[in-house]
Amino acid sequence: MLLTHCHTQLSVSLVVVVVVVVVHTKDLARQQPKEMDASDTTTGVVPPTLPIAAVATPAAAAAAAAGGGGGGAAAGPAATTTEAASAAAGATTPAVSLVRPGGGVKARASSTLQRNTKLYGAANAVDGDRDTCWNSDPGRPQWIEVTLPAAATVTRLVLSFQGGFVGVGGQVAVSAGAGAPLVPVAAIEPDDAGGEQAFAIVPPAVGVTTLRVSFANSTDFYGRVTLYSLDVIGHWLASP
């Protein structure tokens, strides 16, 4: 009977210990600070969301074209209410080339080979003639810039290089109006090849009047870039 009584007393003691441990654990859980997730604003501190530049490749552009050119909020210069409405209306119509020969588009570049603008000037990249080209001087970086005759929404960029003289480490920047600062909207990485290469601007840049493509480097040892054509695809916000 004594042995039985000792086992009974031990069982009761174990039950008491278990109850104390459980209660103590719950008290500790109540004292632990709550871990804040990205949507928790109870402390008044919201984790920052940093913008990430879109890297466009020919394959990505083809996928975007098949899917309707991408979506989301417009990038680049701030759009006015009128421009936003025009952009929404334009999204339902087919995109067109904004760079047309004789359409009032102006072009300039960081340099011109041998300063011969007739043979190698930036205007040759937007003249519609695939036998003429912009050819830069040696050196890095290089850039080419086009100014449109009216504001537009830009959805895609199409470049045609000469293989071996391809600009790489590219950045697309846009501005709205004369004197407005250039705002980067996309990074591009062309292949070292001839022929057309298309790059989607996702989300589209709204209210664009000037577009510049800069190249940090070139596949040419001396840093020269040879570009046969630069086409900007999108929708006009006003009659050009």
C-alpha positions as CSV (number, residue, x, y, z in Angstrom):
1,M,0.0,0.0,0.0
2,L,2.9,2.4,0.7
3,L,4.3,1.8,-2.8
4,T,0.9,2.4,-4.3
5,H,0.6,5.7,-2.3
6,C,4.1,6.8,-3.4
7,H,3.2,6.3,-7.1
8,T,-0.1,8.2,-6.6
9,Q,1.7,11.1,-4.9
10,L,4.2,11.2,-7.7
11,S,1.5,11.3,-10.3
12,V,-0.2,14.2,-8.6
13,S,3.1,16.0,-8.4
14,L,3.8,15.5,-12.1
15,V,0.4,16.9,-13.0
16,V,1.0,20.0,-10.9
17,V,4.4,20.5,-12.6
18,V,2.9,20.1,-16.0
19,V,0.2,22.7,-15.2
20,V,2.7,25.2,-13.9
21,V,4.9,24.7,-17.0
22,V,2.0,25.3,-19.4
23,V,0.8,28.4,-17.5
24,H,4.4,29.8,-17.5
25,T,4.8,29.2,-21.2
26,K,1.6,31.0,-22.0
27,D,2.7,34.0,-19.9
28,L,6.0,34.1,-21.8
29,A,4.2,34.0,-25.1
30,R,2.1,37.0,-24.1
31,Q,5.3,39.0,-23.2
32,Q,7.0,38.3,-26.5
33,P,6.9,41.3,-28.9
34,K,4.8,40.9,-32.0
35,E,6.9,40.4,-35.2
36,M,5.9,43.1,-37.8
37,D,5.3,42.1,-41.4
38,A,5.4,44.3,-44.4
39,S,1.7,45.3,-44.0
40,D,1.9,46.1,-40.3
41,T,1.6,49.9,-39.6
42,T,0.7,49.8,-35.9
43,T,4.1,51.1,-34.9
44,G,4.0,53.9,-37.5
45,V,7.1,52.4,-39.4
46,V,6.5,51.1,-42.9
47,P,9.3,49.1,-44.6
48,P,10.5,51.1,-47.6
49,T,9.8,49.8,-51.1
50,L,12.6,50.6,-53.5
51,P,12.1,50.9,-57.2
52,I,13.9,48.4,-59.4
53,A,14.9,49.3,-63.0
54,A,13.4,47.0,-65.6
55,V,15.9,45.1,-67.6
56,A,14.6,44.6,-71.1
57,T,15.9,41.9,-73.5
58,P,14.7,40.9,-77.0
59,A,13.0,37.8,-75.6
60,A,11.2,39.9,-72.9
61,A,10.1,42.3,-75.5
62,A,8.6,39.5,-77.6
63,A,6.8,38.2,-74.6
64,A,5.5,41.6,-73.7
65,A,4.3,42.2,-77.3
66,A,2.4,38.9,-77.2
67,G,0.8,39.8,-73.9
68,G,-0.3,43.3,-75.0
69,G,2.7,45.3,-74.0
70,G,2.5,44.9,-70.2
71,G,0.5,46.9,-67.6
72,G,0.8,48.7,-64.4
73,A,1.3,52.4,-63.5
74,A,3.0,54.6,-66.0
75,A,6.7,55.3,-65.6
76,G,8.8,58.3,-66.5
77,P,7.6,61.9,-66.4
78,A,4.5,62.6,-64.3
79,A,1.4,62.5,-66.5
80,T,-1.3,65.1,-66.4
81,T,-4.9,64.1,-66.1
82,T,-5.3,64.8,-69.9
83,E,-2.3,62.7,-70.7
84,A,-3.4,59.9,-68.4
85,A,-6.8,59.8,-70.1
86,S,-5.2,59.9,-73.6
87,A,-2.8,57.1,-72.5
88,A,-5.7,55.0,-71.4
89,A,-7.5,55.6,-74.7
90,G,-4.3,54.9,-76.7
91,A,-3.8,51.5,-74.9
92,T,-6.9,50.2,-76.8
93,T,-5.4,51.2,-80.2
94,P,-2.4,49.6,-82.0
95,A,0.9,51.1,-81.2
96,V,2.6,53.0,-84.0
97,S,6.1,54.1,-84.9
98,L,6.7,57.6,-83.4
99,V,9.9,58.0,-85.5
100,R,8.8,58.7,-89.1
101,P,11.0,60.2,-91.9
102,G,10.0,63.8,-92.4
103,G,7.9,63.7,-89.3
104,G,9.7,66.4,-87.4
105,V,11.9,64.0,-85.2
106,K,15.3,65.4,-84.3
107,A,18.3,63.4,-83.3
108,R,21.7,64.1,-81.7
109,A,24.4,62.0,-80.2
110,S,27.4,62.1,-77.9
111,S,29.9,61.9,-80.8
112,T,30.1,61.3,-84.6
113,L,32.9,59.4,-86.3
114,Q,35.4,61.8,-87.7
115,R,32.8,64.6,-87.1
116,N,31.3,63.6,-90.4
117,T,27.6,64.2,-89.7
118,K,26.6,63.6,-93.3
119,L,27.9,60.1,-93.4
120,Y,27.7,59.1,-89.7
121,G,25.4,61.6,-87.9
122,A,22.7,60.7,-85.5
123,A,20.0,61.8,-88.0
124,N,20.9,58.7,-90.1
125,A,19.5,56.4,-87.4
126,V,16.0,58.0,-87.8
127,D,15.8,58.6,-91.5
128,G,14.1,55.3,-92.4
129,D,17.1,54.3,-94.6
130,R,18.6,51.0,-93.4
131,D,21.8,51.7,-95.4
132,T,22.7,54.8,-93.4
133,C,23.9,54.8,-89.8
134,W,25.0,56.7,-86.8
135,N,28.6,55.8,-86.1
136,S,30.2,57.2,-82.9
137,D,33.8,58.1,-82.3
138,P,35.9,55.8,-80.2
139,G,35.4,56.2,-76.5
140,R,33.0,55.4,-73.7
141,P,30.2,56.1,-72.8
142,Q,28.1,56.9,-75.9
143,W,24.5,58.0,-76.3
144,I,21.9,58.9,-78.9
145,E,18.9,61.1,-78.3
146,V,15.7,61.7,-80.2
147,T,13.2,64.6,-79.7
148,L,9.6,63.9,-80.8
149,P,7.4,66.6,-82.4
150,A,4.7,66.0,-79.7
151,A,4.2,64.2,-76.4
152,A,3.7,60.4,-76.5
153,T,3.4,57.3,-74.5
154,V,6.4,55.0,-75.2
155,T,5.9,51.2,-75.0
156,R,8.8,49.8,-77.0
157,L,12.2,50.6,-78.5
158,V,13.6,48.9,-81.6
159,L,17.3,49.1,-82.3
160,S,19.4,47.8,-85.3
161,F,23.2,47.6,-84.8
162,Q,26.1,46.4,-86.8
163,G,27.5,43.3,-85.1
164,G,30.8,43.9,-83.4
165,F,29.9,47.6,-82.8
166,V,26.9,47.1,-80.4
167,G,26.3,49.4,-77.5
168,V,25.9,47.4,-74.2
169,G,25.1,48.3,-70.6
170,G,22.3,50.4,-72.0
171,Q,19.9,52.8,-70.2
172,V,16.8,54.4,-71.5
173,A,15.9,57.8,-70.1
174,V,13.0,60.1,-71.0
175,S,11.9,63.7,-70.4
176,A,8.7,65.7,-70.8
177,G,9.2,69.1,-72.4
178,A,12.2,71.3,-73.2
179,G,14.4,71.7,-70.2
180,A,12.8,68.9,-68.2
181,P,15.3,66.5,-66.6
182,L,15.9,63.0,-68.1
183,V,14.4,60.2,-66.0
184,P,15.7,56.6,-66.3
185,V,12.8,54.2,-67.2
186,A,14.6,51.0,-68.2
187,A,17.9,49.2,-68.6
188,I,18.6,47.3,-71.8
189,E,21.2,44.7,-72.8
190,P,21.4,44.3,-76.6
191,D,22.9,41.1,-78.1
192,D,26.1,41.5,-80.2
193,A,24.4,40.9,-83.5
194,G,22.9,42.7,-86.5
195,G,19.3,43.0,-87.2
196,E,16.4,44.5,-85.2
197,Q,16.3,44.0,-81.5
198,A,13.1,45.1,-79.6
199,F,13.0,46.2,-76.0
200,A,9.7,46.6,-74.0
201,I,9.4,49.7,-71.8
202,V,7.4,48.2,-68.9
203,P,5.5,50.0,-67.6
204,P,5.1,52.4,-70.5
205,A,6.6,55.9,-70.2
206,V,3.9,58.6,-70.4
207,G,4.2,62.2,-71.6
208,V,7.6,61.7,-73.4
209,T,9.0,64.3,-75.7
210,T,12.7,63.3,-75.5
211,L,14.2,59.9,-75.3
212,R,17.9,59.1,-74.8
213,V,19.6,55.7,-75.1
214,S,23.0,55.6,-73.3
215,F,25.6,52.9,-73.6
216,A,28.2,52.4,-70.9
217,N,30.3,50.2,-73.2
218,S,30.5,48.6,-76.6
219,T,31.4,45.3,-78.1
220,D,34.0,47.1,-80.1
221,F,37.4,47.3,-78.5
222,Y,37.6,51.0,-79.0
223,G,34.1,51.8,-77.8
224,R,32.6,52.7,-81.1
225,V,28.8,52.2,-81.7
226,T,27.2,51.7,-85.1
227,L,23.4,52.0,-85.1
228,Y,21.5,51.7,-88.4
229,S,18.1,52.5,-87.0
230,L,16.3,53.6,-83.8
231,D,12.6,53.3,-83.7
232,V,10.3,54.4,-80.9
233,I,6.9,52.6,-80.6
234,G,3.9,53.9,-78.7
235,H,0.9,56.2,-78.9
236,W,0.7,59.9,-79.5
237,L,-0.9,62.0,-76.7
238,A,-1.4,64.9,-79.1
239,S,-1.3,65.4,-82.8
240,P,2.3,65.5,-84.0
